[in-house]
């Protein structure tokens, strides 16, 4: 297979000189090849088009300049002169391949020399032999990546090292396919990394890419997409490819497609100069000047040609260019070139005409008045504009890299020789490649020139931005705003933009979420999201997650964290505590007054008629009811909570037990009197006390059992005041008593109250001389009304934010009111004792009239009328 391929290449090599358009030749002991885009791609079937003054002629002359300097340096390759054969690629890969085949002619013919011995001419005359072609030891070039790829595939077959000065496609870093290829410019993978870093530094996360069809554009965008995906944080909205041969209206379609994702304002563009210019023109036609934020590769760099007359569209564009410097020596060299001293460059005459807009020869029959005849005295830089082309430095460095490698190889293989030794005739390409990869020297710009294992130069870039001057885009220019050498250094403050000059325009699918908001990602588009508030009691854990705060905490006002929930309780100074405390104080004072009065007048008829023993028990219960208010307001603790459990129901139980005993005694006396004159049992004071304390003991025993089974303690209830608005949330310090436990604590008392009310109703028909029955009845009726009102108020406020205050106030006020009703209705005679003592005297006993409806009370019933 290899022999067949070599035979095919040999045939092509024989055919290519006929089709060649000429070359620049320099004689020397070692010949270097050179490939330059002297002409543009031809149209309408033509191989070559217009002359490319900067990219073509400047670069070609840079190689000639470098060869002159190397040959003039006595310490570099002493005794060895470097020659050259420089070819025009016409910016077309297929044409460049045909031209490059001339580099391998000597090798192909050398392999066929054994066959020439068999050639015999008539008469024994030896055959005519053409002059052997130069043996090219290394090639400088090419410019376009597509051309370098095509040429590298051929040169590797013949082990000819190749160093490019402009090809940056990442594909060429594959040392398994392009093992003889090296370059003094960094690959686009570095450039793509630098562009990703720029995008991230500007805070953009949603961009589109635009590439010219071909290795340079497509591989550059592919590298950018891959690196951005690996780095994360940057999404590609659209990847658009510009055809190699765009149809009319193609660029208008490109702009329309870019506007399908208008938030992706950042456009990463890997395109040739012509495509860049036509994209900018289409942007202006679409009236989108200032919308797109261009980030251009080194094909844009700091060139003026792509943006000429389109400066307003290019304002703000950030471009990247391998770090370079203008070579003063080349400027002096090139500006002194003339038609007389530069005959070695066969394309220089064409450059002269193009550069000075003149003609060296007349056009024939008709004179062209618009084009003058060249005088030959014109001077570059004086009679025409001149600016050094950006890749001149790299052309010079490529030549010097080969020269240094040959020098090192010469020192190793030809020690002590001045000139070439047999070990370097011919020069082995594989050995030369090893020396090329090992070179390290300061290049023409003073920066180190070296290669890694893939033949790539280190990545060093200058970052430019096209900025308007004094508000005028046409008078603006490129300004250096940063550098990249493995890491980005971008002077963000030096950047200028349309609109607000110092505010970086956004290129984001979605705006950043605010504090306390999480990103809810859009499926399939990792850089697009909706912002969802961490509402309620949730806080923002990270940019994607909301979590609920712990139960004892609430979120901060911006929901970015949690903070302790304030703890509240009913304090002595609270407005809610004032009414219950006032009632309790007044009630205790009144109760104390009644007790004191009864003790002082213990043996008077009114006190005796009220049933002294049970009255003291009842007054004790009323006192305890009032005292409970202070326990309910006191700060909860183990002791306070235990006392609450005990006394909350004890006062009411004691009071209602005494009232129930009284009511039951009256009812039994008169029911018994209807049937017999024998008094009912257990109506003596002692029996009444036993019954009362027996009923009360049930409450005490139940509470003691409760205290033993569940020891009391205080708790902080964070659910009670967990309002919809976390700012209003509070933890409530209270005893470990639920609402049902509290009602259960009072349940026995309520049962006694209901039973007492039933007996009061039954005893409502007793004679008026038994004046205690009706006051007890009114007391129980009123008490029932109070507690019936209490229940809906207490449970109806269970969801209120003020629950702790309302329920405590309702409970204590209800207790105080029920105690006040009992105190007021049952102990009104105290008024007589204090203010009308003359009525508190004994009167004769009156006999009760016996009627058919009311029987005489049995013996033992107290019938004394204090009136």
C-alpha positions, 0 to 999 in steps of 0.5 A: 500500500505504501509503495502504491501511495509513493508511486502515485505521489511520484506521478503527481510530483512530475505533473505539478511543476507544469501547473505551478505558478512559480516559486521563490528560490534561494540557493543554499546547502540546506533548503527550507520550503515555504508555503504562503497565501500570496494570492486569495482563492480564485473564482470561476474555475481559477486557482488563484485570485487577488494578491494578498499584500499583508498575509501573503507578501509580508509573510513571505518577505519575513521568511526571506528577511529571517534567512538573510539574518541567519545566513549573516550570523557567523555563530549560527550554522557556521559554514552552512547556508540556508536556501529556500523554495517558497510557494504560493498556496493561493489560499486553497488546500488542494492547490497547496497540496499540488505545490507542496509535492515539489518539496518531495520530488528529490526524495521520490527521484532519489528512491528511483535512481536505481532504475536509471542505470537500466536506461540506455541510449543508442550508440552508448550515449548517456541519457540527458539528466535534468538538474536534481531538485532541491532537497527540502529538509523542513517546511515553514507553513502553511497559513490556513489550518486546512492547508496545513492539514493537507500538506502535513499528511504528505510531508509525514510520509517523507519525514519532512518536519513542518512548522506553521506560523499561523495554523491554530486548529486543535486537530493538528495537536494530534501527534499520532496523525500529524507527528511531523507538524509543529507550530510557533503559534498556540493551538485554538484549544488555548485560544478557546480556553482563553475565550471561555475565561473571558466569557466567565469573567464577564459574567455571561453564561448564555452565548452563541457560536459562529464559525466559518466552515473548515478546520479553523472555524469548526475545530475552534468552536468545537474546542470552545464548546467542549471546554465550556462544557467541562468548565461548567457555567456556560451554555451554548444557545446556538452553534451556527456554521457559515458555508464555505460558499455562502449563497446570497442572503445567507448572512441575513439568515445567520442574524435571524437565527441568532435573534431566535435566542435574543438573550444570548447576546454574546457571540463567539466567532471563529471565522475568516475576515470576509465572513466576519465583515459580512456578518457585521454588514448583516447586523447593521442591515437588521438594525441590530447595532449594539445588540450583539457582543462579539468575542472574536478569535485571532482571525479577527485580532486587531485587524482593521480590514474586517471592520472598515466602515463598520466600526459602529457595529464592532464597538465593544468587540473583544478579540484575541490575538497571540501575543506578538510584537512589531519587529523593527528590523523587518520594518526597516528591511521591508520599507527599503525593498524596491523593484531593483533590490528585490528581484528574488521575489517573483511576486514583488512586482505585482505587489508594487502595482497593487500597493502604489495603485500603478502599472509597470507596463502599459495596458496595450491599445487603450490607456487607462487614465485612472491608473498611472504608470509606476516610476519605480521610485515609489517608497513603501511607507512614504508613498503608501500606507504600511503596517506590519502584518501580525504574523511576521513575528511568527514567520521569523520565529519558525525560520529560527526554530529550524535554524537552531535545530539544524545548528544543534544537529550539526554540532552533534553530528558534525563536531569540528566541521565547518559546513555539512558533514556526511552525517547530514547529507542527506539530513534525516528528517526524524532526527531533525524533528527531535532537535526541533522539539528540543529547541528553546530560545528567545524569539524575535519579540523577546518571548521564549520559543519552545514546543511541547510533546505535540509540537504546540507553542505555549499559549500567550495572548493579548486581549483587545477591545475595539473602543470608540474615541470621544463617542466616535466609533470611526475614530476608535481603535483596538485597546489592549485590555488584558492578557492570557497565559494559562490564566486570564488577567482582564482589566474589567475597568478598562472595558467600554460598552455601548449604553453605560460605558462601564457596566458589562451588558448581560448575556444570560438566559436567566437573570440571577436569582435574588437572595432567598430564591432558588434556581428551578432549572429548565429541563435540557437547558442548564443555564436557563432557570426560573427563580422560585422564592423560598417562602414560608419557613424555608430558607435558601441552602444553596442556589438550587435548594430550599429547606425548612428551618428547624422547628425552633427557628425561623428564616431571616428576612431575606430567607438566606438562613435561619435565626432563633424564634423569639420566645414569649409568655404572658408577663406581669406587664402585659396588657392581656394580664391587667384585667385578670390580675385586677379582678383577682386582686379585687376578688381576693380583697373581697373574699378576705373581707367576707372571711374576716367578717365571718370570723369576727361575727362567727356566732351571730345569727346571720353567720350561723344561718349561712352554715358556717362550716361549709361557708368557710370551705366555699370561701376557701375555694373562691380564694383559691380560684382568684389565686390561680390567676397569679399562677397562670401569669407567673413564668412557667417552671416545674414548680409553677406547672405542678402548682397550676395542675393542683390548684387550677381545678382545686378551687372550683372543685372545693367551691362546687363541692360545697355548693352541691352539698348545700343544695343536695342537703336542702333538696333531701330535707324537703323531699324527705319532709313530703314523706316523713317527719324523720330527718334525712341522714348526713345533714349535720355540719360534720357530715356536710364537711365529710361529703364536701372533702370526699368529693374534693379528694377525687380531684386531688387524687387524680391530680396527684396520679397525673403528677406521678405519671407525667412529671410537670415541666415547662416547654416552648411550643413553636407550633402555637404561634407558627403564623403564615408570616415567619416574622410574626412567629413566636415560641410560647413558653408554657407548661406541658398542658394541652388545651384538652388537658386543661379542660380535663383538669377543670372537667370534674369541676364542671361536672360538679357545677352541672350537678349542682345546677340540676339540684338547684333547679329541683330545689327551686320550689322550697319555702322562701324561709329557706333563702339560700336555695334561690341564691344558689340557683341564681349563682349556678345559672349565672356560672353556667352562662359564664362557662358556656361563653368561655368554651367557644372563646377559648377554643375559637382562638386556638389558631390565633397568633395571640392564642397564649394571651387570649386563652389565658385571659379568657380562662382566668377572667372566667374563673374570676367571674364565676368566683365573683358570682358565687361571692356576690350572690351568696354573701350579700348578708355580709352587708347587713352584718357590717352596715345594719348590725341591728338586724343581726339579732335572734327572733322568735321561731315561727311555725311553718304553715302546713299546706297540702303542697308544702310539708313541714320541715322535719326536725333538724332543719335550720328554719331560722330567719335572720330577717 
